[in-house]
Amino acid sequence: MRRCWMRSLCILVFLVCTLSSCGHLLDHSVQAHIEKPFPKKLSEWALFRVRAGALTPNKGVVPYDLNTPLFSDYASKYRFVWMPDGTAAQYREDGPLEFPVGTVLAKTFAFPVDGSNTERLIETRLLVHATSGWTPLLYIWDDKQRDAALQLVPDPVPMKWTDASGRRHEFNYVIPNVNECHECHDNQKVFLPIGPKARNLNKEYKYAEGSDNQLAHWARIGYLQGPPAVEARPRAAKWDDPSTGSLSDRAAAYLDNNCAHCHQPGGQAGYTGVDFRITQTEIARQGLCKPPNSAGEVGSLRYDLVPGRPDESILIYRLESTAPKTSMPALSRDVVHVEGVALLRQWISSLPGGCGSGRN
């Protein structure tokens, strides 16, 4: 009898230890950290558990998606938000929502594993609204896919995989370091989130309990205050879905989410005079017939954007380049987004006029 009791106890202890490692217990509360030092392991935040490359969020950790996200070398991206009890984000018509101190925005990057239906988790980026302001943290997943370690300057990760169409991808996936995060997220030297804006969040999401509009869902669970009536909420087009907007709308959404974090007043590339924000509708301010005033080799091309002539537009030249100091965006892209470039080529081709000769 005693032997059976001891055996049962040992099994129970083993199961508890196994399930609790790497934040595997879903009833383990999220751990808030708003001051240094921050956890060395991602599991210490208890945001979610991982099994076979899939993330399951902890209580209060809400998954979300964007209408048109930033392209990142065809990586799958899994986004989550968590806020402390009794707090909520404040609605903003433009720009990111105003999140309370303690908020954690998590984004995990993954790539397919050839010969299986699983993915390999590469990195999880946290944006933590600390007492000192927004703080970026980079966690790199281990080979066993059980936990991720905090790193300031991660090494590139060799990637080899085949997509659903049979196209082979082989490249070094470069993870921006913590200092480089500021190049995209800083505006007027203030670090801010980029993606979670009302127009990007205004879409349906398939939650575990059923499909719902994300803004409505956030308001319902107490994560969002002050949203206007449904018809007054802005909605960005989905760049690859013609049913969500015109060619111009989809091109504007793509530029807004892939370029405007730098190309806007106060951004890293604000000095260029090119403004790709979706709320900026003057095509003249999108580089129309404007000579470049930024670094980078552009061959014999003369203008940032030549209406009707994508091959003569520096915008397309840079999007099709992977050369350092020439490719755009300058960070978080090591391969060409073929489909995204095709969209912008189609949009530029549809624009009337021209700039005379686009080349010297």
C-alpha positions as CSV (number, residue, x, y, z in Angstrom):
1,M,0.0,0.0,0.0
2,R,2.8,2.4,1.0
3,R,4.7,1.5,-2.2
4,C,1.6,2.4,-4.4
5,W,1.1,5.6,-2.5
6,M,4.7,6.7,-3.0
7,R,4.6,5.7,-6.7
8,S,1.5,7.8,-7.2
9,L,3.1,10.8,-5.4
10,C,6.2,10.5,-7.6
11,I,4.1,10.5,-10.8
12,L,2.1,13.5,-9.6
13,V,5.3,15.5,-8.8
14,F,6.8,14.5,-12.2
15,L,3.6,15.7,-14.0
16,V,3.5,19.0,-12.1
17,C,7.2,19.7,-12.8
18,T,6.8,18.8,-16.5
19,L,3.7,20.9,-17.1
20,S,4.9,23.9,-15.2
21,S,8.2,24.1,-17.1
22,C,8.4,26.8,-19.8
23,G,5.1,28.4,-18.6
24,H,3.1,25.3,-19.5
25,L,0.4,25.7,-16.9
26,L,-2.4,27.9,-18.3
27,D,-3.7,28.8,-14.8
28,H,-0.4,30.3,-13.9
29,S,-1.0,34.0,-13.9
30,V,0.9,36.3,-16.3
31,Q,3.8,37.9,-14.5
32,A,4.0,41.7,-15.0
33,H,7.4,43.3,-15.2
34,I,7.6,47.1,-15.6
35,E,11.1,47.8,-14.4
36,K,14.6,46.4,-15.0
37,P,15.9,43.8,-14.7
38,F,13.5,42.0,-17.1
39,P,13.3,38.2,-17.2
40,K,16.0,36.2,-19.0
41,K,13.5,33.6,-20.1
42,L,10.3,34.1,-22.0
43,S,8.6,31.5,-19.9
44,E,9.0,33.7,-16.8
45,W,6.3,36.0,-18.3
46,A,3.8,33.1,-18.4
47,L,2.2,34.6,-21.5
48,F,1.5,31.3,-23.2
49,R,2.5,27.6,-23.5
50,V,4.1,26.0,-26.6
51,R,3.5,22.6,-28.0
52,A,4.6,21.3,-31.5
53,G,5.3,24.9,-32.6
54,A,1.8,26.2,-31.6
55,L,1.3,28.8,-28.9
56,T,-1.7,28.7,-26.5
57,P,-2.3,32.0,-24.7
58,N,-2.6,32.2,-20.9
59,K,-5.7,33.7,-19.3
60,G,-6.1,37.3,-20.2
61,V,-3.6,37.0,-23.1
62,V,-5.6,37.9,-26.2
63,P,-4.5,37.0,-29.8
64,Y,-4.9,39.6,-32.5
65,D,-4.1,40.2,-36.2
66,L,-3.8,43.2,-38.5
67,N,-5.6,43.9,-41.8
68,T,-2.3,44.6,-43.6
69,P,0.8,43.6,-41.6
70,L,4.5,44.4,-42.1
71,F,6.2,41.9,-44.5
72,S,8.9,39.9,-42.7
73,D,10.5,37.4,-45.1
74,Y,7.2,35.3,-45.4
75,A,7.4,34.5,-41.7
76,S,4.2,33.5,-39.9
77,K,3.5,36.0,-37.1
78,Y,1.5,35.4,-34.0
79,R,0.4,38.5,-32.0
80,F,-0.9,38.7,-28.5
81,V,-1.7,41.5,-26.1
82,W,-2.0,41.5,-22.3
83,M,-3.0,44.3,-19.9
84,P,-3.0,44.4,-16.1
85,D,-6.4,43.8,-14.4
86,G,-8.6,46.8,-14.3
87,T,-6.8,48.7,-17.1
88,A,-7.7,49.3,-20.7
89,A,-6.3,50.9,-23.9
90,Q,-7.8,54.2,-24.9
91,Y,-9.2,54.4,-28.5
92,R,-7.4,56.7,-30.9
93,E,-8.6,57.6,-34.4
94,D,-5.1,57.7,-35.8
95,G,-1.8,56.3,-34.5
96,P,-1.5,53.4,-32.1
97,L,-4.0,52.9,-29.3
98,E,-2.9,54.4,-26.0
99,F,-2.0,51.4,-23.9
100,P,-1.7,51.5,-20.0
101,V,1.5,50.9,-18.2
102,G,2.1,47.2,-17.8
103,T,0.8,46.3,-21.2
104,V,2.7,43.5,-23.0
105,L,2.5,43.2,-26.8
106,A,4.0,39.9,-28.0
107,K,4.9,38.9,-31.6
108,T,6.3,35.5,-32.4
109,F,8.0,34.8,-35.8
110,A,7.9,31.2,-37.2
111,F,8.7,29.4,-40.4
112,P,7.5,26.1,-41.8
113,V,9.4,22.9,-41.2
114,D,9.8,20.9,-44.4
115,G,8.2,17.5,-44.4
116,S,5.8,18.3,-41.6
117,N,2.8,20.3,-40.7
118,T,4.6,22.2,-37.9
119,E,6.5,25.4,-37.7
120,R,9.8,26.4,-36.1
121,L,9.6,29.2,-33.7
122,I,12.5,31.6,-34.2
123,E,11.9,34.7,-32.1
124,T,9.4,36.4,-29.9
125,R,9.5,40.2,-29.6
126,L,7.9,41.9,-26.6
127,L,7.0,45.5,-26.4
128,V,6.6,46.2,-22.7
129,H,5.0,49.4,-21.5
130,A,7.3,49.9,-18.5
131,T,7.4,52.8,-16.1
132,S,10.1,54.4,-18.2
133,G,8.2,54.0,-21.4
134,W,7.9,51.3,-24.1
135,T,10.8,48.8,-23.9
136,P,11.7,46.3,-26.7
137,L,12.8,42.8,-25.6
138,L,14.0,40.0,-28.0
139,Y,13.7,36.4,-27.0
140,I,15.3,33.7,-29.2
141,W,13.8,30.2,-29.2
142,D,16.0,27.2,-28.4
143,D,16.5,24.2,-30.7
144,K,14.1,22.1,-28.6
145,Q,11.4,24.7,-28.9
146,R,10.6,24.8,-25.2
147,D,11.7,28.3,-24.2
148,A,13.3,31.5,-25.5
149,A,16.2,33.4,-24.1
150,L,16.6,37.2,-23.9
151,Q,19.3,38.5,-26.3
152,L,20.4,42.0,-27.1
153,V,22.2,41.2,-30.4
154,P,20.9,37.9,-31.9
155,D,22.8,36.0,-34.5
156,P,21.3,35.5,-38.0
157,V,19.3,32.3,-38.4
158,P,19.8,30.2,-41.6
159,M,16.4,29.4,-43.1
160,K,15.5,26.7,-45.7
161,W,11.9,25.8,-46.4
162,T,9.5,25.3,-49.3
163,D,6.2,27.1,-49.5
164,A,2.9,25.7,-50.5
165,S,3.5,26.6,-54.2
166,G,6.7,24.6,-54.2
167,R,9.0,27.7,-54.2
168,R,12.2,27.1,-52.3
169,H,13.4,29.7,-49.8
170,E,17.0,29.8,-48.6
171,F,18.4,32.9,-46.8
172,N,19.8,34.1,-43.5
173,Y,17.0,35.5,-41.4
174,V,18.4,38.6,-39.7
175,I,16.8,39.6,-36.3
176,P,17.2,43.3,-35.6
177,N,19.0,44.1,-32.4
178,V,17.4,46.1,-29.6
179,N,19.0,49.4,-30.7
180,E,17.7,48.8,-34.3
181,C,14.2,48.5,-33.0
182,H,14.3,52.3,-32.3
183,E,14.9,53.0,-36.0
184,C,11.4,51.9,-36.9
185,H,9.5,52.6,-33.6
186,D,10.9,56.0,-32.7
187,N,9.0,59.1,-33.7
188,Q,10.3,62.5,-32.5
189,K,12.6,60.3,-30.3
190,V,9.6,58.7,-28.6
191,F,9.3,54.9,-28.8
192,L,5.8,53.7,-29.9
193,P,4.1,50.6,-31.1
194,I,3.4,50.5,-34.8
195,G,0.8,47.9,-35.7
196,P,-2.1,48.1,-33.2
197,K,-4.0,51.0,-34.7
198,A,-7.8,51.1,-35.0
199,R,-7.7,50.8,-38.8
200,N,-5.5,47.7,-38.6
201,L,-7.4,46.1,-35.8
202,N,-10.9,46.7,-37.3
203,K,-11.4,43.2,-38.7
204,E,-12.9,39.8,-37.8
205,Y,-10.8,37.3,-35.8
206,K,-11.6,33.6,-35.1
207,Y,-11.3,33.4,-31.3
208,A,-11.6,30.1,-29.5
209,E,-15.2,31.0,-28.6
210,G,-16.2,32.2,-32.1
211,S,-15.5,34.9,-34.7
212,D,-15.8,38.5,-33.6
213,N,-14.6,42.0,-34.6
214,Q,-11.4,42.7,-32.8
215,L,-12.3,46.2,-31.7
216,A,-15.7,45.0,-30.5
217,H,-14.1,42.1,-28.7
218,W,-11.5,44.2,-26.9
219,A,-14.2,46.6,-25.8
220,R,-16.4,43.7,-24.6
221,I,-13.6,42.2,-22.4
222,G,-12.6,45.5,-21.0
223,Y,-9.4,46.0,-23.0
224,L,-10.6,49.0,-25.0
225,Q,-12.3,52.2,-23.9
226,G,-13.9,54.9,-26.1
227,P,-14.4,53.3,-29.5
228,P,-16.9,55.3,-31.6
229,A,-19.9,53.7,-33.4
230,V,-19.1,50.9,-35.7
231,E,-19.7,52.9,-38.9
232,A,-17.2,55.6,-37.7
233,R,-14.3,53.2,-37.1
234,P,-11.6,53.4,-39.8
235,R,-10.6,50.2,-41.6
236,A,-7.5,49.6,-43.6
237,A,-7.7,47.5,-46.7
238,K,-6.2,44.0,-46.8
239,W,-3.3,44.4,-49.3
240,D,-3.9,41.1,-51.1
241,D,-7.8,41.1,-51.0
242,P,-9.5,43.1,-53.7
243,S,-12.8,42.8,-51.9
244,T,-11.5,45.0,-49.1
245,G,-10.6,48.0,-51.2
246,S,-9.6,49.5,-54.6
247,L,-6.1,49.0,-56.0
248,S,-5.2,52.5,-54.6
249,D,-6.6,51.6,-51.2
250,R,-4.6,48.3,-51.0
251,A,-1.4,50.0,-52.2
252,A,-1.9,52.8,-49.6
253,A,-2.4,50.2,-46.8
254,Y,0.8,48.3,-47.9
255,L,2.9,51.5,-47.9
256,D,1.4,52.6,-44.6
257,N,2.4,49.4,-42.8
258,N,5.7,48.6,-44.6
259,C,7.1,52.1,-45.1
260,A,5.3,54.8,-43.1
261,H,6.8,54.1,-39.7
262,C,10.0,55.7,-41.1
263,H,8.6,57.7,-44.0
264,Q,6.6,60.3,-42.1
265,P,7.3,63.5,-40.2
266,G,9.4,62.6,-37.1
267,G,10.3,59.2,-38.4
268,Q,13.7,57.8,-39.2
269,A,13.3,58.8,-42.9
270,G,11.2,62.0,-42.3
271,Y,14.0,64.1,-43.7
272,T,13.4,62.6,-47.2
273,G,10.1,64.5,-47.5
274,V,8.3,61.3,-48.6
275,D,5.3,60.5,-46.5
276,F,3.6,57.1,-46.8
277,R,1.0,57.4,-44.1
278,I,-2.4,56.2,-45.2
279,T,-3.9,59.4,-43.9
280,Q,-1.7,61.4,-46.2
281,T,-3.5,61.4,-49.5
282,E,-1.4,63.9,-51.6
283,I,0.5,61.8,-54.2
284,A,3.0,64.6,-54.5
285,R,4.1,63.8,-51.0
286,Q,4.6,60.1,-51.9
287,G,7.7,61.0,-54.0
288,L,5.9,61.9,-57.2
289,C,8.6,63.1,-59.7
290,K,10.9,63.9,-56.7
291,P,14.6,63.4,-56.9
292,P,16.0,61.2,-54.1
293,N,17.8,62.9,-51.2
294,S,18.6,59.7,-49.2
295,A,21.6,57.4,-49.2
296,G,21.7,54.2,-51.3
297,E,22.6,53.3,-54.8
298,V,19.7,53.8,-57.3
299,G,21.5,53.4,-60.6
300,S,20.5,55.9,-63.2
301,L,17.0,56.4,-61.8
302,R,16.0,60.1,-61.2
303,Y,12.7,60.1,-59.3
304,D,11.2,58.3,-56.3
305,L,7.9,57.7,-58.1
306,V,7.2,58.0,-61.8
307,P,3.5,57.7,-62.6
308,G,2.8,55.0,-65.1
309,R,6.4,53.7,-65.0
310,P,7.2,51.3,-62.2
311,D,10.6,50.4,-63.8
312,E,11.7,54.0,-63.6
313,S,10.6,54.5,-59.9
314,I,13.1,54.3,-57.2
315,L,10.4,53.0,-54.9
316,I,10.2,49.7,-56.9
317,Y,14.0,49.5,-57.4
318,R,14.6,49.6,-53.6
319,L,11.8,47.1,-52.8
320,E,13.3,44.7,-55.4
321,S,16.8,45.0,-53.9
322,T,18.3,43.0,-51.1
323,A,21.6,45.0,-51.1
324,P,22.6,46.7,-47.8
325,K,21.9,50.4,-47.8
326,T,19.8,50.1,-50.9
327,S,16.9,47.8,-50.0
328,M,13.8,49.1,-48.4
329,P,12.6,48.6,-45.7
330,A,16.1,48.7,-44.4
331,L,15.4,46.3,-41.5
332,S,13.4,43.0,-41.1
333,R,13.6,42.1,-44.8
334,D,16.2,39.8,-46.3
335,V,14.2,38.6,-49.3
336,V,12.0,40.3,-51.8
337,H,8.2,40.3,-51.2
338,V,7.3,39.3,-54.8
339,E,3.5,39.7,-54.3
340,G,3.8,43.0,-52.5
341,V,6.0,44.5,-55.2
342,A,3.6,43.2,-57.9
343,L,0.8,45.1,-56.2
344,L,2.8,48.4,-56.1
345,R,3.9,47.9,-59.7
346,Q,0.2,47.5,-60.7
347,W,-0.7,50.7,-58.7
348,I,2.1,52.8,-60.2
349,S,1.2,51.6,-63.7
350,S,-2.4,52.8,-63.1
351,L,-1.3,56.3,-62.3
352,P,-1.7,58.8,-65.1
353,G,1.0,61.2,-66.3
354,G,4.8,60.8,-66.0
355,C,7.9,62.8,-65.3
356,G,9.4,63.1,-68.7
357,S,12.3,60.7,-68.9
358,G,12.8,58.7,-65.7
359,R,16.5,58.0,-66.4
360,N,19.5,60.2,-67.1
